[in-house]
């Protein structure tokens, strides 16, 4: 199988997925590979810091998180 791509990202965790969103928005053809076919059983990326929301908004993808069911909360829980 041949895949034509500008950028290959290995790992669809928080960082890999964010980079894929960013580069796709800039017009790159991105291929994102993840070895696991199941959701992770540990919390990863279960909250987003406010400054990251600013970045996701600049990339034009912030609203897609809320459309997918993300909830906006404030404060800290310890």
C-alpha positions as CSV (number, residue, x, y, z in Angstrom):
1,X,0.0,0.0,0.0
2,X,1.2,3.5,-0.8
3,X,0.2,6.6,1.1
4,X,1.0,10.0,-0.3
5,X,1.3,12.5,2.6
6,X,3.2,15.7,3.5
7,X,3.5,14.8,7.2
8,X,3.4,11.5,9.0
9,X,2.6,11.7,12.7
10,X,3.0,8.6,14.9
11,X,0.7,8.6,17.9
12,X,-2.8,9.9,18.1
13,X,-2.6,11.1,21.7
14,X,-3.2,14.7,22.7
15,X,0.0,16.1,21.2
16,X,-0.2,14.1,17.9
17,X,-3.9,14.8,17.4
18,X,-3.4,18.5,18.1
19,X,-0.5,18.7,15.7
20,X,-2.5,16.9,13.0
21,X,-5.4,19.5,13.5
22,X,-2.9,22.4,13.2
23,X,-1.1,21.1,10.1
24,X,-4.3,20.1,8.3
25,X,-5.7,23.6,8.9
26,X,-2.6,25.0,7.2
27,X,-3.2,22.9,4.1
28,X,-0.8,20.0,4.7
29,X,-1.9,16.4,3.9
30,X,-1.4,14.7,7.2
31,X,-1.4,11.0,8.0
32,X,-1.9,10.2,11.7
33,X,-1.0,6.6,12.9
34,X,-2.0,5.1,16.2
35,X,-1.1,1.5,17.2
36,X,-4.0,1.0,19.6
37,X,-7.5,0.3,18.3
38,X,-9.1,0.8,21.7
39,X,-9.5,3.9,23.9
40,X,-6.8,4.3,26.6
41,X,-7.8,3.1,30.0
42,X,-6.1,5.9,31.8
43,X,-6.9,9.6,31.8
44,X,-5.1,11.6,29.1
45,X,-6.0,15.0,28.0
46,X,-9.1,15.0,30.3
47,X,-8.8,18.7,30.8
48,X,-7.5,21.6,28.7
49,X,-5.8,24.7,30.2
50,X,-7.3,28.1,29.2
51,X,-4.2,29.0,27.1
52,X,-4.6,25.8,25.1
53,X,-8.3,26.8,24.4
54,X,-6.9,30.1,22.9
55,X,-4.6,28.1,20.6
56,X,-7.3,25.7,19.6
57,X,-9.5,28.6,18.8
58,X,-6.8,30.2,16.6
59,X,-6.5,26.9,14.8
60,X,-10.3,27.0,14.3
61,X,-11.0,23.6,16.0
62,X,-12.1,24.7,19.5
63,X,-15.8,24.5,18.7
64,X,-15.5,21.0,17.5
65,X,-14.6,19.9,21.0
66,X,-17.8,21.3,22.4
67,X,-19.8,19.9,19.5
68,X,-18.4,16.5,20.4
69,X,-19.6,16.9,24.0
70,X,-16.8,18.6,25.9
71,X,-18.0,20.6,28.9
72,X,-16.6,24.0,29.8
73,X,-15.8,24.2,33.5
74,X,-13.8,26.5,35.7
75,X,-12.0,26.0,39.0
76,X,-9.8,23.2,40.3
77,X,-10.6,19.9,42.0
78,X,-8.0,18.3,44.2
